[in-house]
Amino acid sequence: MKDLIARLEIRWSDEWGASLVEYTLLVTLIAIAALLAITFFGATLAGEYSDISSAVASATG
């Protein structure tokens, strides 16, 4: 039992776990920001790409 407690204390005091949590939070925040940007600008960009596609199609023939 003491061995298990000692291993858990080492694991909890290890900074690798803290770094992992920080990177996970960072990636999550970036993903949320990307999803919000796509949601907010999605319709506008879809219209712009549609206009560009139509212009290219009519220019090529």
Secondary structure, DSSP 8 states (H G I E B T S, - for coil): -HHHHHHHHHHHH-HHHHHHHHHHHHHHHHHHHHHHHHHHHHHHHHHHHHHHHHHHHHHH-
